[in-house]
Amino acid sequence: MIKISILYPNNKGSRFYWSYYIETHIPMSIDFLSSHPGFRGVSVERGIVGGIPGTEAAYVAMCHFLFDSVENFMAAFTPHAAALQSDMPNYTDIEPVIQVNEVLISR
């Protein structure tokens, strides 16, 4: 299984509209991507504090999609890439960091 992580760095002065992200963008993403048989799940996380109490979280938001393989993710994402990417200005001005990981342990 693989995990595609979309990480939004907590940059000073940047904007991130949680209500739009949770109520509009994520449901649209789930609708598009979950229609592929390789889709296994999604989680969305809000950064609240850094590793040291009182410090800011490194990321304001993180979204993780689980798929059987990179090929499955690409097959699900590619037809909808333009729509998903063009929606980003509606909720943030942050350039996300995207990382693909192989899940070795999950309980």
Disulfide bonds with the S-S distance in Angstrom:
none
